Amino acid sequence: MKRETGIKNLSDSTKTWDIIVIGGGASGLGAAVDAAARGYSTLLLEKYDFAKGTSSRSTKLIHGGVRYLAQGDIALVMEALKERGLLLQNAPHLVKNLKFIIPTYRWWARPFYTVGLKVYDMMSGKLGLGPSVLLSKEETLKALPNIQEDQLEGGVIYHDGQFDDSRLAINLAQTLVENGGTAINYCEIIGLLKDDQGNISGVKCTDLETDIVYEAKSKVVINATGVFTDEILAMDEPGKNKTVTPSQGIHIVLDRSFLQSDDAIMIPRTSDGRVLFAVPWHGKVIVGTTDHLVENAEIEPRAEEEEIEFILETAAQYLVKTPTRKDVLSIFAGLRPLAAATEGEATKEISRSHKVLVSESGLISIIGGKWTTYRLMGEDVINKATLLAGLEERDCVTKNMPLHGYIKNVDRKNHMYVYGADIPKIKHLVEKEPALGKRIHPDLPYIRAEVVWAVREEMARTLDDVLSRRLRATFLDARASIQMAPEVADIMAGELRKKYSWSKEQIKSFTKNTEGYILK
Ligand SMILES: Cc1cc2nc3c(=O)[nH]c(=O)nc-3n(C[C@H](O)[C@H](O)[C@H](O)COP(=O)(O)OP(=O)(O)OC[C@H]3O[C@@H](n4cnc5c(N)ncnc54)[C@H](O)[C@@H]3O)c2cc1C
């Protein structure tokens, strides 16, 4: 997956692509992989880095959505449970089966949740991850030593999936390229091309590394820009009603001692009527999330004071070792691209299922959904796109298609397990140059060879690409990631043949941005 090859393909002005996808998050990558795997010539263009937007800021769950079951959205839960099973089958190096425990503090809660979770188990069918089980108070305390004991009645275990969101995005981009597609990061769509009848016939984009503007022709264009959907729609038809409502959710990341368990905690009903998760992830604990409407879509949204207080206060009600602001290793916010709410509808009530919209000009937009269902969203939007563009009909092939990095037996003791089938190649780098085996920071497991790998094989272009989305340092421990920056910039500059001034600038801008992940 080389950016230079992508730019070369893009600059071929004689070419008409079958499908161009705008946006390199879960939705865009899902659509592009589906299209390329069916044999259509496919180009995906991303303004920043793959998964720089919402798709690196999730709760890291591949789930049916117990909450949606409680809301009675059976169809959404059924489709998500099926996709959960398929993803575990196609990317076992990134998705794992995780136990969730609901601690219960009222006499009726255990039977109540057990019945609901048995339905959840039944709906998973053959793709189920394990049966839900009732726990006594003692068993709950043994599984979750840091849970509040006062009035604890017992607990219920259920199973769902957990994953690494931006690593899955990178693997999808690699899968796209391996299927003959082209993926380019740092390439911004600045306009849409139209034919004489006003139908979309391609895109105009800027390579943000060189400022060169390209025009790429295609039979159909898919807008998969998440919370930025309306910006692209405005290029097509200025002044249209909003189709997307951004809803912010934040997470805090804590040291493992705040959970002291390999199992996750699920609090089914917080004071604002949502669910709260505390989930072990890459040796730390992620706690979240919130859900509230925001006015503007931003690429680096920031947590609001109220959200921070809500998460800390709710966590304190359930954990014996209560987290304070200074315990927060990283704080990150993401924006859900929800289909715009109708008047009077709260965001937690807006359906999380996806929508495919077709504009008069033939521009197709895919909105809503969630990471768990990215494959199905891809299938749906490509079915629609091929029909609209009159492309030869071909069946979707992604259901049983292993993704880049697929391996059968995953050894999760080594932090490099996320690379799956690429592990031997990274180890080979270290064999050739033992200095690449050196750890970069005492508090995080990453070694220098991973930086080299990210630049050579995973299209990392900036310090933020490496530290936030190839490695997950920014999300796991923001201060440590800033301390890693000079060494990582030095390795990257060598690989990309950049001057000292590039490293200096990268460190400066990365540090400034990452300050926003530190809670003071
Ligand atoms: C707090 C939170 C927690 C969540 N947790 C979960 C979870 O646990 N499990 C789950 O299944 N789902 C979860 N989700 C939902 C899931 O993360 C999103 O549905 C999904 O990531 C959305 O992906 P997307 O591709 O639509 O948007 P994005 O990831 O935002 O991608 C859109 C891309 O378009 C690019 N773009 C914008 N404008 C342009 C342009 N002009 N030119 C080129 N590119 C452009 C952006 O840079 C961006 O990368 C969560 C969401 C949030 C906010």
Ligand as a Chemical Component Dictionary entry (heavy atoms), coordinates in Angstrom:
data_LIG
# 
_chem_comp.id                   LIG 
_chem_comp.type                 NON-POLYMER 
_chem_comp.pdbx_formal_charge   0 
_chem_comp.three_letter_code    LIG 
# 
loop_
_chem_comp_atom.comp_id 
_chem_comp_atom.atom_id 
_chem_comp_atom.alt_atom_id 
_chem_comp_atom.type_symbol 
_chem_comp_atom.charge 
_chem_comp_atom.model_Cartn_x 
_chem_comp_atom.model_Cartn_y 
_chem_comp_atom.model_Cartn_z 
_chem_comp_atom.pdbx_ordinal 
LIG C1  C1  C 0 -18.265 7.880  21.087 1  
LIG C2  C2  C 0 -18.552 6.824  20.060 2  
LIG C3  C3  C 0 -18.485 5.489  20.386 3  
LIG C4  C4  C 0 -18.766 4.538  19.420 4  
LIG N1  N1  N 0 -18.611 3.224  19.742 5  
LIG C5  C5  C 0 -18.875 2.282  18.841 6  
LIG C6  C6  C 0 -18.644 0.923  19.156 7  
LIG O1  O1  O 0 -18.170 0.579  20.231 8  
LIG N2  N2  N 0 -18.957 0.007  18.211 9  
LIG C7  C7  C 0 -19.466 0.351  16.999 10 
LIG O2  O2  O 0 -19.776 -0.550 16.225 11 
LIG N3  N3  N 0 -19.631 1.633  16.646 12 
LIG C8  C8  C 0 -19.334 2.608  17.524 13 
LIG N4  N4  N 0 -19.477 3.917  17.203 14 
LIG C9  C9  C 0 -19.944 4.267  15.851 15 
LIG C10 C10 C 0 -18.813 4.238  14.820 16 
LIG O3  O3  O 0 -17.595 4.668  15.369 17 
LIG C11 C11 C 0 -19.192 5.123  13.635 18 
LIG O4  O4  O 0 -20.464 4.765  13.177 19 
LIG C12 C12 C 0 -18.218 5.013  12.465 20 
LIG O5  O5  O 0 -16.892 5.125  12.907 21 
LIG C13 C13 C 0 -18.525 6.111  11.455 22 
LIG O6  O6  O 0 -17.653 5.973  10.377 23 
LIG P1  P1  P 0 -17.758 6.908  9.102  24 
LIG O7  O7  O 0 -16.837 6.348  8.097  25 
LIG O8  O8  O 0 -19.161 7.095  8.720  26 
LIG O9  O9  O 0 -17.237 8.330  9.618  27 
LIG P2  P2  P 0 -15.738 8.804  9.861  28 
LIG O10 O10 O 0 -14.937 7.789  10.547 29 
LIG O11 O11 O 0 -15.790 10.143 10.519 30 
LIG O12 O12 O 0 -15.141 8.957  8.401  31 
LIG C14 C14 C 0 -15.451 10.016 7.538  32 
LIG C15 C15 C 0 -14.171 10.434 6.852  33 
LIG O13 O13 O 0 -14.456 11.352 5.787  34 
LIG C16 C16 C 0 -13.342 12.208 5.668  35 
LIG N5  N5  N 0 -13.678 13.418 4.925  36 
LIG C17 C17 C 0 -14.459 14.448 5.331  37 
LIG N6  N6  N 0 -14.504 15.406 4.374  38 
LIG C18 C18 C 0 -13.739 14.969 3.342  39 
LIG C19 C19 C 0 -13.372 15.520 2.075  40 
LIG N7  N7  N 0 -13.792 16.735 1.691  41 
LIG N8  N8  N 0 -12.551 14.819 1.265  42 
LIG C20 C20 C 0 -12.103 13.582 1.630  43 
LIG N9  N9  N 0 -12.410 13.019 2.849  44 
LIG C21 C21 C 0 -13.221 13.697 3.679  45 
LIG C22 C22 C 0 -12.988 12.497 7.138  46 
LIG O14 O14 O 0 -11.669 12.981 7.259  47 
LIG C23 C23 C 0 -13.210 11.145 7.801  48 
LIG O15 O15 O 0 -12.022 10.394 7.911  49 
LIG C24 C24 C 0 -19.157 4.916  18.124 50 
LIG C25 C25 C 0 -19.212 6.270  17.790 51 
LIG C26 C26 C 0 -18.891 7.219  18.749 52 
LIG C27 C27 C 0 -18.898 8.664  18.382 53 
# 
loop_
_chem_comp_bond.comp_id 
_chem_comp_bond.atom_id_1 
_chem_comp_bond.atom_id_2 
_chem_comp_bond.value_order 
_chem_comp_bond.pdbx_ordinal 
LIG C1  C2  SING 1  
LIG C2  C3  SING 2  
LIG C2  C26 DOUB 3  
LIG C3  C4  DOUB 4  
LIG C4  N1  SING 5  
LIG C4  C24 SING 6  
LIG N1  C5  DOUB 7  
LIG C5  C6  SING 8  
LIG C5  C8  SING 9  
LIG C6  O1  DOUB 10 
LIG C6  N2  SING 11 
LIG N2  C7  SING 12 
LIG C7  O2  DOUB 13 
LIG C7  N3  SING 14 
LIG N3  C8  DOUB 15 
LIG C8  N4  SING 16 
LIG N4  C9  SING 17 
LIG N4  C24 SING 18 
LIG C9  C10 SING 19 
LIG C10 O3  SING 20 
LIG C10 C11 SING 21 
LIG C11 O4  SING 22 
LIG C11 C12 SING 23 
LIG C12 O5  SING 24 
LIG C12 C13 SING 25 
LIG C13 O6  SING 26 
LIG O6  P1  SING 27 
LIG P1  O7  DOUB 28 
LIG P1  O8  SING 29 
LIG P1  O9  SING 30 
LIG O9  P2  SING 31 
LIG P2  O10 DOUB 32 
LIG P2  O11 SING 33 
LIG P2  O12 SING 34 
LIG O12 C14 SING 35 
LIG C14 C15 SING 36 
LIG C15 O13 SING 37 
LIG C15 C23 SING 38 
LIG O13 C16 SING 39 
LIG C16 N5  SING 40 
LIG C16 C22 SING 41 
LIG N5  C17 SING 42 
LIG N5  C21 SING 43 
LIG C17 N6  DOUB 44 
LIG N6  C18 SING 45 
LIG C18 C19 SING 46 
LIG C18 C21 DOUB 47 
LIG C19 N7  SING 48 
LIG C19 N8  DOUB 49 
LIG N8  C20 SING 50 
LIG C20 N9  DOUB 51 
LIG N9  C21 SING 52 
LIG C22 O14 SING 53 
LIG C22 C23 SING 54 
LIG C23 O15 SING 55 
LIG C24 C25 DOUB 56 
LIG C25 C26 SING 57 
LIG C26 C27 SING 58 
# 
